[in-house]
Amino acid sequence: MADPPPGMRWQGTNGVVVAVPEDWETSTDPCWGGSGPIVRFLSRAALAMGCLLRADRPDAALLVASNQAVGRFLAGDLSSRTGVGGVEVLSSRLRCRPRPIGPCFLTFAVPSRDATFQVTYRGPHPRRYVQGLRASVTRVPSGYTMVPIVRYGRSDATAVRLLEAAGLTAEVPDVDFPHYVTGTVPPAGTPVPAGAVVRLTVGDG
């Protein structure tokens, strides 16, 4: 797979990725507000709990939805149609607050892959920033898969099953206490070669 631009990494869902800064955090906890730039993954559970309505807008964020219900909630009116990276992309109207540094908001979707992205950015040249993120949309090539979402608090046995179902190999820490999964390395939504090893991170429980 082609390398992302310098200082960036690929992040996405269902075989579609965009380039985000390497230092952005990834959260699969639907109600984790975080601090600073983040990538969040959303599910029906997140939508049902109203987490989107309560979360504060950080300086930058990318919300990624991999099912139609949440995608429709994020998308609103996707009236603009264009081709990006060899895929058809539908986009919302670009919305910017009347300030020199934004924030600007843009939602775009790849309907053929059931993938929806919503980017928020407040900083220098916000219009250029969010449009540039959309322009980085890329399909994951054959021979690659994506690290699945392993929800915070799942058992390690459940996490292993999810990873193996995605064609990956799970590495479970050798610990003596009961534990639960807190995340993966690489994080959810990262494209990796099929069969790659994904390390589980765990906590006491």
Protein Blocks (a to p, Z undefined) as FASTA:
>chain_A
ZZddehiacddeehiacdddfklccdfbfklnbgajddddddfklmmnommmmpccdfbd
cdddfbfklmmmmnmpafbccdeehiacdddddddddbfklpaddddddfknopacdddd
ddehkllmmmmmmmmgccddehiacdddddehiafklmmmmmmmnopacdddddfbdcdd
fbdcddehiacdehiacddddddZZ
